[in-house]
Structure formats: C-alpha cells, structure tokens
Amino acid sequence: MMGMANKVMCKEIRRAFLWLSLLPVVWLGTSGCSNISLQSNVDAAAVHKVNRIFILIKQDDLKTQKLAHDLAADLELCFSNRPTHIEVAILSPLDLDDNSYNHRISAFDADSVLTISMRSVVVDPYGGLPTINYDASLFDPVTKKRLWRAAIVNSGSTDAMGRRMSKMVESIVTQLEHDGFL
C-alpha cells in the first residue's frame, strides 16, 4: 500500500515540475514584445541646447487617447531627472483650433516646441500586433522653423503597449540628445 502512495506522489510531483517548467514559456508568450525604430533629420545650423520644451501630443482618433495619456506620463517621468523643463499637452481630435495652445506655449516661455503626432495605425491581418507610425518634430516657437524631425515606427504586442510607449519616449529623448538638443 505504501508503494502505491509513493508512486502517486511521484507522479504528482512530476506533474507539478512539468507545469512549473512551462511557466517561463507561457510568461514569455504573453508578456508581449516591442520594437521601436526611429529615423531623424536635423538642421545642423539650428542645433542648440534647449531648456524649456513645450510638448504637444496629437492623436487623431478618440479611441487612442489612452495612448496619448500614457505617452504624456512617460515623457514627464523621463524628463523628471533632467535639467530640461517640460510642459505636456494633449491636443484632442475634437479641438476646433490647432493653434489654441499658443498661449500656453508663450506662458511657459518655451524655447522649443516638440510635437508628437500619430500618423497611422496598421494592424496585422490577424487582428493583433499593431504598428503605430508617429511623426515627431522640434520647432522654434517664435519662427515656427522646424529644427529636428523623426519618423517613428512603434510595433509589437498589444499586451506591451505601456512598455512600447516607454521605449518610444526613451528613443526620442536619446535621439534628441544625440543630435545635440539635450
């Protein structure tokens, strides 16, 4: 009788180890992945360190406003330990005047304006893994001259959307730093 109990117990232990060995595979499969690619162009004659950036996030779809708020939070977090001061605003797709933020830009005394605009969302044929294309531009607030521009492709799992936004912010900030603005 004792031998039968040991066999059952060994079988249960093997089953538990099998399930535990599958946990990393299941976790990796559901944790999502993300890929950010960024290509930028800079006006070399206009490169200078910026101290006060007004960041305007433009989303063209009401359904994507959560992404805009996630992006704003990640920008504020990323700049929290930097000497550059920022103010972030989200332009609603229902705003009647795209220039309504000019007074806030002036009041903030921004020496540059960074716009981050969602251009398109492409979903793979099976309904998942959306690719979001963004355009980011740094402008002089007085002359309205574009100083820097980037095309950003943000792709990966929908489960990793928060991580995708964080990585995109890190890519933008790193590129601005590399190009001499931060």
Contacts in CASP RR format, 6 or more apart in sequence:
PFRMAT RR
TARGET T0000
AUTHOR 0000-0000-0000
METHOD contacts of the structure
MODEL  1
MMGMANKVMCKEIRRAFLWLSLLPVVWLGTSGCSNISLQSNVDAAAVHKV
NRIFILIKQDDLKTQKLAHDLAADLELCFSNRPTHIEVAILSPLDLDDNS
YNHRISAFDADSVLTISMRSVVVDPYGGLPTINYDASLFDPVTKKRLWRA
AIVNSGSTDAMGRRMSKMVESIVTQLEHDGFL
30 159 0 8 1.000
31 157 0 8 1.000
31 159 0 8 1.000
31 160 0 8 1.000
32 156 0 8 1.000
32 157 0 8 1.000
32 159 0 8 1.000
32 160 0 8 1.000
32 163 0 8 1.000
33 156 0 8 1.000
33 157 0 8 1.000
33 160 0 8 1.000
34 154 0 8 1.000
34 155 0 8 1.000
34 156 0 8 1.000
34 157 0 8 1.000
34 160 0 8 1.000
34 163 0 8 1.000
34 164 0 8 1.000
34 167 0 8 1.000
35 153 0 8 1.000
35 154 0 8 1.000
35 155 0 8 1.000
35 156 0 8 1.000
36 152 0 8 1.000
36 153 0 8 1.000
36 154 0 8 1.000
36 155 0 8 1.000
36 164 0 8 1.000
36 167 0 8 1.000
36 168 0 8 1.000
36 171 0 8 1.000
37 152 0 8 1.000
37 153 0 8 1.000
38 150 0 8 1.000
38 151 0 8 1.000
38 152 0 8 1.000
38 153 0 8 1.000
38 171 0 8 1.000
38 172 0 8 1.000
38 175 0 8 1.000
39 150 0 8 1.000
39 151 0 8 1.000
40 148 0 8 1.000
40 149 0 8 1.000
40 150 0 8 1.000
40 151 0 8 1.000
40 175 0 8 1.000
40 179 0 8 1.000
41 148 0 8 1.000
41 149 0 8 1.000
41 150 0 8 1.000
42 147 0 8 1.000
42 148 0 8 1.000
42 149 0 8 1.000
42 179 0 8 1.000
42 180 0 8 1.000
43 145 0 8 1.000
43 146 0 8 1.000
43 147 0 8 1.000
43 148 0 8 1.000
46 140 0 8 1.000
46 145 0 8 1.000
46 147 0 8 1.000
47 147 0 8 1.000
47 179 0 8 1.000
47 180 0 8 1.000
47 181 0 8 1.000
48 181 0 8 1.000
49 180 0 8 1.000
49 181 0 8 1.000
49 182 0 8 1.000
50 84 0 8 1.000
50 111 0 8 1.000
50 112 0 8 1.000
50 138 0 8 1.000
50 181 0 8 1.000
50 182 0 8 1.000
51 83 0 8 1.000
51 84 0 8 1.000
51 85 0 8 1.000
51 111 0 8 1.000
52 84 0 8 1.000
52 85 0 8 1.000
52 86 0 8 1.000
52 108 0 8 1.000
52 109 0 8 1.000
52 110 0 8 1.000
52 111 0 8 1.000
52 112 0 8 1.000
53 79 0 8 1.000
53 84 0 8 1.000
53 85 0 8 1.000
53 86 0 8 1.000
53 87 0 8 1.000
53 110 0 8 1.000
53 111 0 8 1.000
53 112 0 8 1.000
53 113 0 8 1.000
53 114 0 8 1.000
53 138 0 8 1.000
54 86 0 8 1.000
54 87 0 8 1.000
54 89 0 8 1.000
54 101 0 8 1.000
54 104 0 8 1.000
54 105 0 8 1.000
54 108 0 8 1.000
54 110 0 8 1.000
54 112 0 8 1.000
54 113 0 8 1.000
54 114 0 8 1.000
54 141 0 8 1.000
55 72 0 8 1.000
55 75 0 8 1.000
55 86 0 8 1.000
55 87 0 8 1.000
55 88 0 8 1.000
55 89 0 8 1.000
55 113 0 8 1.000
55 114 0 8 1.000
55 115 0 8 1.000
55 116 0 8 1.000
56 89 0 8 1.000
56 90 0 8 1.000
56 91 0 8 1.000
56 101 0 8 1.000
56 113 0 8 1.000
56 114 0 8 1.000
56 115 0 8 1.000
56 116 0 8 1.000
57 68 0 8 1.000
57 71 0 8 1.000
57 72 0 8 1.000
57 88 0 8 1.000
57 89 0 8 1.000
57 90 0 8 1.000
57 91 0 8 1.000
57 115 0 8 1.000
57 116 0 8 1.000
57 117 0 8 1.000
58 91 0 8 1.000
58 115 0 8 1.000
58 116 0 8 1.000
58 117 0 8 1.000
58 118 0 8 1.000
59 65 0 8 1.000
59 67 0 8 1.000
59 68 0 8 1.000
59 90 0 8 1.000
59 91 0 8 1.000
59 93 0 8 1.000
59 118 0 8 1.000
60 93 0 8 1.000
60 117 0 8 1.000
60 118 0 8 1.000
61 93 0 8 1.000
61 118 0 8 1.000
61 121 0 8 1.000
62 93 0 8 1.000
62 94 0 8 1.000
64 118 0 8 1.000
64 121 0 8 1.000
65 90 0 8 1.000
65 92 0 8 1.000
67 118 0 8 1.000
67 132 0 8 1.000
67 161 0 8 1.000
67 165 0 8 1.000
68 90 0 8 1.000
68 118 0 8 1.000
69 90 0 8 1.000
70 161 0 8 1.000
70 162 0 8 1.000
70 165 0 8 1.000
71 116 0 8 1.000
71 165 0 8 1.000
71 168 0 8 1.000
71 169 0 8 1.000
72 88 0 8 1.000
72 90 0 8 1.000
74 162 0 8 1.000
74 165 0 8 1.000
74 166 0 8 1.000
74 168 0 8 1.000
74 169 0 8 1.000
75 86 0 8 1.000
75 88 0 8 1.000
75 169 0 8 1.000
76 86 0 8 1.000
76 88 0 8 1.000
78 169 0 8 1.000
78 170 0 8 1.000
78 173 0 8 1.000
79 85 0 8 1.000
79 86 0 8 1.000
79 173 0 8 1.000
82 182 0 8 1.000
84 182 0 8 1.000
87 104 0 8 1.000
87 108 0 8 1.000
87 110 0 8 1.000
89 101 0 8 1.000
89 104 0 8 1.000
91 98 0 8 1.000
91 101 0 8 1.000
105 113 0 8 1.000
105 141 0 8 1.000
106 141 0 8 1.000
110 141 0 8 1.000
111 141 0 8 1.000
112 138 0 8 1.000
112 139 0 8 1.000
112 140 0 8 1.000
112 141 0 8 1.000
112 147 0 8 1.000
112 181 0 8 1.000
113 138 0 8 1.000
113 139 0 8 1.000
113 140 0 8 1.000
113 141 0 8 1.000
114 136 0 8 1.000
114 137 0 8 1.000
114 138 0 8 1.000
114 139 0 8 1.000
115 135 0 8 1.000
115 136 0 8 1.000
115 137 0 8 1.000
115 139 0 8 1.000
116 134 0 8 1.000
116 135 0 8 1.000
116 136 0 8 1.000
116 172 0 8 1.000
117 134 0 8 1.000
117 135 0 8 1.000
117 136 0 8 1.000
118 132 0 8 1.000
118 133 0 8 1.000
118 134 0 8 1.000
119 133 0 8 1.000
119 134 0 8 1.000
119 135 0 8 1.000
120 132 0 8 1.000
120 133 0 8 1.000
121 130 0 8 1.000
121 131 0 8 1.000
121 132 0 8 1.000
121 133 0 8 1.000
122 130 0 8 1.000
122 131 0 8 1.000
122 132 0 8 1.000
122 133 0 8 1.000
123 129 0 8 1.000
123 130 0 8 1.000
123 131 0 8 1.000
124 130 0 8 1.000
124 131 0 8 1.000
128 157 0 8 1.000
128 158 0 8 1.000
129 155 0 8 1.000
129 156 0 8 1.000
129 157 0 8 1.000
129 158 0 8 1.000
130 155 0 8 1.000
130 156 0 8 1.000
130 158 0 8 1.000
131 153 0 8 1.000
131 154 0 8 1.000
131 155 0 8 1.000
131 156 0 8 1.000
132 153 0 8 1.000
132 154 0 8 1.000
132 155 0 8 1.000
133 151 0 8 1.000
133 152 0 8 1.000
133 153 0 8 1.000
133 154 0 8 1.000
134 151 0 8 1.000
134 152 0 8 1.000
134 153 0 8 1.000
134 154 0 8 1.000
134 168 0 8 1.000
135 149 0 8 1.000
135 150 0 8 1.000
135 151 0 8 1.000
135 152 0 8 1.000
136 149 0 8 1.000
136 150 0 8 1.000
136 152 0 8 1.000
136 172 0 8 1.000
137 146 0 8 1.000
137 148 0 8 1.000
137 149 0 8 1.000
137 150 0 8 1.000
138 146 0 8 1.000
138 147 0 8 1.000
138 148 0 8 1.000
138 149 0 8 1.000
138 176 0 8 1.000
138 181 0 8 1.000
139 145 0 8 1.000
139 146 0 8 1.000
139 147 0 8 1.000
140 147 0 8 1.000
147 181 0 8 1.000
148 176 0 8 1.000
148 179 0 8 1.000
148 181 0 8 1.000
150 172 0 8 1.000
150 175 0 8 1.000
152 168 0 8 1.000
152 171 0 8 1.000
152 172 0 8 1.000
154 164 0 8 1.000
154 165 0 8 1.000
154 167 0 8 1.000
154 168 0 8 1.000
155 164 0 8 1.000
156 164 0 8 1.000
173 182 0 8 1.000
176 182 0 8 1.000
END
